[in-house]
Amino acid sequence: MSELKMEQTLLIDGASSHSGHSFILAHGAGAGMDHPFMTQMAQGIASHGIKVIRFNFPYMQRMLAEQRRLPPNKAPILLEAFEQVIAQVADGSVMIGGKSMGGRMASHLMHLPQVKGGVFLGFPFHPPGKPERLKGEHLADINKPCLLIQGERDTMGSKEEIAQYSLSPLIEMAFLTDGDHSFKPRKASGVSYQQNMAQAIELTAKFILSR
């Protein structure tokens, strides 16, 4: 019944790291583990001595094999795939997280004993233009340290909207100047996309290394 393979193909950066810190980074709904955003984040975090593991969710593996667009799997399949990767790579405790949908899936796996915390990059609190369809209520009950990095004007959860949400005191928040859901600012902001990405990488690496 399951589409999942027992061993998933992984992309690993910082494989020679001996710092003892590992981070599983899951992709968002529209792009896979080798998307430029994912690659830049993974390589940037790995440059700090952290082992970063990427993988594709099952629907993305099918998209690549069949060369056609497919919708994401339902949450139980996504979570099962994520758990398999954790089991595959965790020889101790790991940090997990991801971009958008990948981060949301990670946030539902904080209960696993191998997981010591999470990093959520552009959390999709709600679909664009539909703030009433909130998907982040469970973040109030997170009981492990997490870092949530959000663009200030993210259409799936802006800085102003998040200020009204109930979040666990164990969640650290960081906002990227004028960033959208992809962390891209407008030219008039005076901040570049690369500056926002560099800040996201630095914040993530510092958070992981401090745990």
KEKE-3310 file (N, C-alpha, C; in steps of 0.2 Angstrom, whole numbers, plus 5000, padded with zeros to 4 digits):
npx = (5004:5010:5020:5033:5051:5062:5075:5080:5085:5098:5104:5119:5128:5143:5147:5159:5160:5164:5158:5147:5135:5120:5108:5092:5085:5070:5061:5050:5033:5033:5045:5060:5073:5085:5083:5088:5086:5086:5098:5107:5105:5108:5121:5127:5124:5131:5144:5147:5151:5142:5132:5122:5107:5098:5082:5070:5052:5040:5031:5038:5049:5042:5038:5050:5054:5043:5042:5032:5020:5015:5003:5007:5010:4998:4997:5000:5008:5019:5024:5028:5038:5047:5050:5056:5068:5074:5076:5085:5096:5100:5111:5112:5105:5096:5094:5079:5070:5064:5059:5045:5032:5039:5045:5033:5029:5040:5038:5028:5034:5041:5040:5047:5060:5073:5074:5080:5076:5070:5070:5062:5058:5051:5037:5022:5008:4995:4986:4989:4981:4970:4968:4960:4961:4970:4985:4994:4991:4996:5009:5009:5010:5023:5037:5050:5066:5065:5067:5060:5061:5055:5050:5046:5035:5028:5016:5010:5010:5013:5023:5015:5004:5008:5012:5000:4997:4997:5011:5023:5034:5046:5049:5060:5059:5063:5064:5065:5071:5058:5056:5048:5038:5048:5059:5063:5066:5059:5066:5066:5068:5081:5088:5096:5092:5101:5107:5097:5096:5109:5108:5098:5105:5115:5108:5102:5113:5119:5109:5108:5121:5121:5114)
npy = (4994:5006:5019:5020:5018:5007:5011:5027:5039:5050:5067:5073:5085:5091:5079:5074:5080:5081:5086:5081:5086:5084:5088:5086:5091:5095:5097:5109:5111:5113:5111:5101:5092:5096:5109:5126:5135:5125:5119:5130:5133:5121:5119:5130:5129:5117:5122:5126:5116:5106:5092:5090:5083:5079:5074:5067:5069:5055:5059:5068:5061:5053:5062:5066:5054:5052:5063:5073:5085:5082:5082:5085:5071:5064:5070:5058:5050:5058:5061:5048:5045:5055:5050:5038:5042:5049:5037:5030:5038:5043:5041:5045:5058:5070:5086:5092:5099:5110:5118:5127:5117:5106:5110:5111:5097:5092:5099:5091:5080:5081:5074:5062:5051:5052:5065:5081:5094:5108:5116:5128:5134:5148:5145:5138:5144:5147:5145:5156:5171:5166:5167:5161:5148:5141:5132:5130:5128:5118:5122:5128:5119:5113:5105:5105:5113:5125:5134:5147:5154:5167:5176:5194:5198:5187:5178:5167:5169:5182:5194:5202:5194:5183:5188:5187:5174:5159:5153:5140:5143:5138:5140:5150:5165:5172:5186:5190:5204:5212:5200:5188:5173:5165:5171:5182:5199:5215:5227:5240:5239:5239:5229:5214:5198:5188:5193:5191:5177:5173:5177:5169:5156:5158:5160:5148:5139:5143:5141:5126:5122:5126:5117)
npz = (5000:5004:4996:4999:4999:5007:5009:5006:4993:4997:4999:5005:5014:5021:5025:5031:5043:5060:5071:5077:5075:5067:5054:5047:5032:5025:5010:5002:4996:4982:4976:4974:4983:4978:4974:4970:4982:4993:4991:4993:5006:5012:5009:5015:5028:5031:5030:5042:5049:5051:5048:5035:5029:5015:5007:4996:4996:4993:4982:4975:4971:4962:4953:4947:4941:4932:4926:4927:4934:4951:4964:4982:4993:5005:5022:5031:5023:5020:5033:5036:5027:5031:5044:5041:5035:5046:5054:5046:5046:5059:5071:5083:5092:5082:5073:5065:5051:5039:5023:5022:5018:5021:5033:5041:5042:5049:5061:5066:5071:5082:5094:5093:5099:5094:5089:5093:5092:5081:5065:5056:5041:5034:5038:5034:5039:5035:5019:5006:5007:5014:5029:5039:5038:5047:5050:5061:5074:5083:5086:5098:5107:5106:5113:5113:5109:5096:5081:5071:5056:5047:5033:5033:5027:5023:5014:5019:5032:5040:5048:5056:5058:5064:5076:5083:5085:5096:5102:5107:5121:5119:5106:5096:5087:5071:5060:5043:5034:5025:5018:5007:5005:5000:5006:4999:4997:4993:4980:4984:4998:5002:5006:5001:4992:4994:5006:5015:5014:5019:5032:5036:5035:5044:5057:5058:5058:5070:5079:5079:5082:5095:5102)
capx = (5000:5014:5024:5039:5056:5065:5081:5079:5091:5099:5110:5122:5133:5146:5148:5165:5160:5165:5156:5142:5128:5116:5102:5089:5082:5065:5059:5043:5028:5033:5052:5063:5079:5090:5081:5093:5085:5088:5106:5111:5104:5111:5129:5129:5124:5136:5150:5148:5153:5136:5131:5115:5104:5092:5079:5064:5046:5038:5028:5043:5052:5038:5038:5056:5054:5038:5043:5026:5019:5010:5002:5010:5006:4994:5002:5003:5014:5025:5027:5031:5044:5052:5052:5061:5075:5077:5078:5090:5103:5101:5115:5111:5100:5097:5089:5075:5067:5063:5056:5037:5028:5044:5045:5027:5030:5045:5035:5024:5038:5045:5039:5051:5065:5079:5074:5081:5073:5068:5071:5056:5060:5045:5032:5015:5003:4989:4986:4989:4974:4965:4971:4956:4963:4976:4988:4999:4989:5000:5015:5008:5012:5030:5040:5058:5068:5064:5069:5056:5063:5050:5050:5042:5028:5026:5009:5007:5011:5017:5026:5010:4999:5011:5011:4993:4997:5000:5017:5027:5039:5052:5051:5063:5057:5067:5061:5070:5068:5054:5056:5042:5038:5055:5064:5065:5064:5058:5072:5065:5069:5088:5091:5096:5090:5107:5108:5092:5098:5115:5106:5094:5110:5119:5104:5101:5119:5120:5104:5109:5127:5120:5110)
capy = (5000:5012:5020:5021:5013:5006:5016:5033:5042:5056:5071:5074:5090:5091:5072:5073:5083:5077:5090:5078:5089:5083:5091:5084:5097:5093:5102:5112:5107:5114:5110:5095:5093:5099:5116:5131:5137:5120:5118:5135:5132:5115:5120:5136:5126:5112:5125:5128:5110:5103:5087:5091:5078:5081:5069:5069:5065:5051:5062:5071:5055:5051:5068:5066:5048:5052:5070:5077:5087:5079:5085:5082:5066:5066:5070:5052:5047:5063:5059:5041:5046:5058:5046:5033:5046:5049:5031:5029:5042:5045:5036:5048:5063:5074:5091:5091:5105:5111:5124:5127:5111:5101:5112:5109:5090:5092:5101:5086:5074:5083:5069:5056:5052:5054:5072:5085:5101:5109:5123:5129:5140:5150:5140:5139:5145:5146:5146:5163:5175:5162:5166:5157:5141:5140:5125:5130:5128:5113:5125:5130:5113:5111:5104:5104:5119:5126:5140:5148:5159:5169:5183:5198:5199:5180:5178:5161:5170:5188:5196:5205:5189:5178:5191:5186:5167:5156:5148:5138:5148:5135:5142:5156:5168:5177:5188:5192:5210:5212:5194:5185:5166:5162:5176:5187:5206:5220:5231:5246:5237:5241:5222:5209:5191:5185:5195:5187:5170:5173:5178:5162:5151:5160:5159:5141:5135:5145:5137:5119:5121:5128:5112)
capz = (5000:5004:4990:5001:4999:5014:5009:5002:4991:5001:4997:5011:5014:5027:5028:5034:5049:5066:5076:5080:5074:5061:5052:5041:5029:5020:5005:5002:4991:4974:4973:4978:4988:4974:4972:4973:4989:4997:4990:4996:5013:5015:5009:5019:5035:5032:5030:5049:5052:5052:5043:5032:5025:5011:5004:4992:4998:4988:4976:4972:4968:4956:4948:4944:4937:4927:4922:4926:4941:4955:4971:4987:4996:5011:5027:5034:5019:5021:5039:5036:5023:5035:5049:5038:5034:5053:5056:5042:5047:5066:5075:5089:5091:5076:5072:5059:5049:5032:5020:5021:5020:5025:5040:5044:5043:5054:5067:5069:5073:5088:5099:5092:5104:5091:5087:5099:5090:5074:5062:5051:5036:5030:5040:5030:5044:5031:5012:5004:5007:5018:5036:5043:5037:5051:5051:5065:5081:5087:5088:5105:5112:5105:5119:5111:5106:5089:5078:5066:5052:5043:5030:5037:5023:5020:5013:5022:5039:5040:5055:5060:5059:5069:5083:5086:5086:5102:5100:5113:5123:5116:5099:5094:5081:5068:5054:5038:5032:5019:5015:5006:5008:4998:5009:4994:4998:4987:4979:4988:5005:5004:5008:4995:4994:4997:5013:5019:5014:5023:5039:5038:5036:5051:5062:5058:5060:5077:5083:5079:5086:5102:5105)
cpx = (5004:5019:5031:5044:5059:5071:5080:5085:5092:5105:5113:5128:5136:5147:5154:5166:5160:5162:5150:5135:5126:5110:5098:5084:5077:5063:5052:5039:5030:5040:5055:5069:5085:5088:5086:5092:5088:5096:5110:5111:5108:5119:5131:5129:5129:5143:5152:5150:5147:5134:5123:5113:5098:5089:5073:5058:5044:5035:5033:5048:5049:5038:5044:5056:5049:5038:5036:5024:5014:5009:5006:5006:5002:4999:5004:5009:5020:5028:5031:5038:5049:5055:5057:5068:5078:5080:5084:5097:5104:5105:5115:5105:5101:5092:5085:5072:5066:5060:5049:5034:5033:5045:5039:5027:5035:5042:5030:5028:5043:5045:5044:5058:5072:5080:5075:5079:5072:5069:5066:5058:5054:5039:5025:5009:4996:4990:4986:4982:4969:4968:4967:4957:4970:4979:4993:4997:4993:5007:5015:5010:5019:5033:5048:5060:5068:5066:5064:5058:5058:5051:5045:5035:5026:5018:5006:5008:5015:5019:5020:5005:5002:5011:5005:4992:5000:5005:5020:5032:5046:5054:5054:5061:5062:5064:5066:5067:5065:5054:5049:5042:5045:5061:5066:5062:5063:5064:5072:5067:5076:5091:5091:5093:5095:5109:5103:5094:5104:5113:5102:5099:5113:5115:5103:5107:5120:5116:5106:5116:5126:5116:5114)
cpy = (5006:5013:5021:5016:5013:5011:5021:5036:5049:5060:5073:5079:5090:5084:5070:5076:5079:5081:5087:5081:5087:5086:5089:5089:5095:5099:5104:5108:5107:5112:5105:5097:5096:5106:5121:5133:5131:5119:5123:5135:5126:5116:5125:5133:5122:5116:5127:5121:5105:5098:5088:5086:5080:5074:5071:5065:5061:5054:5065:5066:5053:5056:5068:5060:5049:5059:5073:5079:5083:5083:5082:5076:5068:5066:5064:5049:5052:5061:5053:5041:5049:5054:5040:5036:5046:5043:5028:5032:5043:5039:5039:5053:5068:5080:5090:5098:5105:5117:5123:5121:5106:5103:5110:5102:5089:5094:5096:5080:5076:5078:5063:5057:5054:5062:5077:5093:5102:5116:5123:5135:5142:5145:5142:5139:5144:5147:5154:5166:5171:5161:5162:5150:5139:5133:5125:5130:5123:5116:5127:5125:5110:5110:5103:5111:5120:5133:5141:5154:5161:5176:5187:5199:5192:5180:5172:5162:5176:5189:5198:5199:5184:5181:5189:5178:5165:5151:5146:5142:5145:5137:5149:5159:5173:5179:5191:5198:5210:5206:5191:5177:5163:5166:5181:5194:5210:5224:5237:5245:5239:5234:5218:5202:5187:5187:5191:5179:5169:5173:5172:5157:5152:5158:5151:5137:5137:5141:5130:5118:5122:5122:5105)
cpz = (5000:4998:4992:5000:5006:5014:5004:4999:4995:4998:5004:5010:5021:5030:5032:5041:5055:5072:5080:5079:5067:5060:5046:5039:5024:5016:5005:4996:4984:4971:4977:4981:4984:4971:4974:4980:4994:4997:4993:5004:5016:5015:5014:5026:5036:5032:5037:5053:5054:5047:5041:5028:5022:5008:5000:4995:4992:4982:4972:4968:4961:4951:4944:4939:4931:4923:4921:4933:4944:4961:4976:4990:5002:5017:5030:5030:5020:5027:5039:5033:5028:5041:5047:5037:5041:5055:5052:5043:5054:5069:5082:5089:5085:5077:5066:5057:5041:5030:5019:5023:5023:5032:5044:5046:5049:5061:5070:5071:5079:5094:5098:5096:5101:5089:5093:5098:5083:5072:5056:5047:5032:5032:5037:5035:5041:5024:5011:5003:5010:5025:5041:5043:5041:5052:5056:5073:5086:5089:5095:5110:5111:5112:5119:5108:5099:5087:5072:5062:5047:5039:5033:5033:5019:5020:5016:5030:5040:5048:5059:5062:5065:5076:5087:5088:5093:5100:5107:5114:5121:5109:5098:5087:5078:5061:5049:5035:5025:5015:5013:5008:5006:5001:5004:4996:4992:4986:4983:4996:5007:5006:5002:4997:4997:5004:5017:5020:5019:5030:5041:5039:5043:5057:5063:5061:5068:5081:5084:5083:5093:5106:5106)
residu = (MET:SER:GLU:LEU:LYS:MET:GLU:GLN:THR:LEU:LEU:ILE:ASP:GLY:ALA:SER:SER:HIS:SER:GLY:HIS:SER:PHE:ILE:LEU:ALA:HIS:GLY:ALA:GLY:ALA:GLY:MET:ASP:HIS:PRO:PHE:MET:THR:GLN:MET:ALA:GLN:GLY:ILE:ALA:SER:HIS:GLY:ILE:LYS:VAL:ILE:ARG:PHE:ASN:PHE:PRO:TYR:MET:GLN:ARG:MET:LEU:ALA:GLU:GLN:ARG:ARG:LEU:PRO:PRO:ASN:LYS:ALA:PRO:ILE:LEU:LEU:GLU:ALA:PHE:GLU:GLN:VAL:ILE:ALA:GLN:VAL:ALA:ASP:GLY:SER:VAL:MET:ILE:GLY:GLY:LYS:SER:MET:GLY:GLY:ARG:MET:ALA:SER:HIS:LEU:MET:HIS:LEU:PRO:GLN:VAL:LYS:GLY:GLY:VAL:PHE:LEU:GLY:PHE:PRO:PHE:HIS:PRO:PRO:GLY:LYS:PRO:GLU:ARG:LEU:LYS:GLY:GLU:HIS:LEU:ALA:ASP:ILE:ASN:LYS:PRO:CYS:LEU:LEU:ILE:GLN:GLY:GLU:ARG:ASP:THR:MET:GLY:SER:LYS:GLU:GLU:ILE:ALA:GLN:TYR:SER:LEU:SER:PRO:LEU:ILE:GLU:MET:ALA:PHE:LEU:THR:ASP:GLY:ASP:HIS:SER:PHE:LYS:PRO:ARG:LYS:ALA:SER:GLY:VAL:SER:TYR:GLN:GLN:ASN:MET:ALA:GLN:ALA:ILE:GLU:LEU:THR:ALA:LYS:PHE:ILE:LEU:SER:ARG)
# end
